[in-house]
Amino acid sequence: MLLVSDGDGPADWLRAGQALQRVLLRAAERDLAAAFHTQALEVPELRVFIRTRFCNGAYPQMLLRLGVPEGDELETVRRPVEEVIEET
């Protein structure tokens, strides 16, 4: 999924973030997983290529993959809470 905006200023980034929030909430309602692939948008030449090739002149803000995770239990790449928080 490619999330785009008409402009590329702070207000556009805010609206794109709000749209992303809605997409992620809807995906969660349907038990879908999301994987973010923003590296290509961080390289100016690739962002221009994506904009001209796939966005019809709009500005790409987020590239992500949505899908049904395999297995019954969802895994995370995050470290367990016990490894991050210490009780004092």
C-alpha positions in Angstrom: 0.0 0.0 0.0 1.3 3.4 -0.9 0.0 6.4 1.1 0.3 9.7 -0.7 -0.6 13.3 -0.2 -1.3 16.3 -2.6 1.5 18.4 -1.0 4.7 17.8 0.9 4.6 20.2 3.8 4.0 19.8 7.5 0.2 19.9 7.2 0.4 17.2 4.5 2.6 15.0 6.7 0.1 15.4 9.6 -2.8 14.4 7.4 -0.9 11.5 6.1 -0.1 10.4 9.6 -3.8 10.6 10.5 -4.7 8.6 7.4 -2.0 6.0 8.4 -3.6 5.8 11.9 -7.0 5.0 10.4 -5.5 2.4 8.0 -3.6 0.6 10.9 -6.7 0.6 13.1 -8.9 -0.8 10.3 -6.2 -3.4 9.6 -6.1 -4.4 13.3 -9.9 -4.8 13.3 -9.4 -7.4 10.6 -6.5 -9.1 12.3 -4.1 -7.9 9.6 -0.4 -7.3 10.2 1.5 -4.3 8.8 5.1 -4.1 7.7 6.6 -0.7 7.0 9.0 -0.3 4.0 10.0 3.4 4.1 13.7 3.0 3.2 13.0 3.7 -0.5 11.2 6.9 0.4 14.3 8.1 2.4 16.4 8.2 -0.8 15.6 11.3 -2.7 16.1 9.7 -6.2 14.0 6.7 -5.3 11.2 8.9 -3.8 11.1 10.9 -7.1 11.0 7.7 -9.1 8.1 6.3 -7.0 6.3 9.7 -7.2 6.5 9.9 -11.0 6.0 6.2 -11.7 3.3 5.2 -9.2 1.7 8.3 -7.6 0.6 10.3 -10.6 2.3 13.4 -9.3 1.2 13.0 -5.6 3.8 12.8 -2.9 4.5 9.3 -1.4 4.5 9.5 2.4 4.4 5.8 3.5 4.9 2.4 1.9 3.6 -0.5 3.8 2.5 -4.1 3.3 -0.7 -5.5 4.8 -1.4 -9.1 5.1 -2.6 -12.1 7.2 0.2 -13.3 9.5 1.0 -17.0 9.5 0.4 -19.1 12.6 -1.8 -18.5 15.6 0.6 -16.4 17.6 1.9 -13.0 16.5 5.5 -12.4 17.0 7.4 -9.2 17.4 10.9 -8.1 16.8 10.9 -6.1 20.0 12.8 -7.2 23.0 10.8 -8.6 26.0 9.7 -6.0 28.5 11.9 -7.7 31.2 15.0 -6.9 29.2 14.2 -3.2 28.8 12.6 -2.1 32.2 14.3 -2.6 35.5 12.4 -2.3 38.8 14.1 -0.1 41.4 
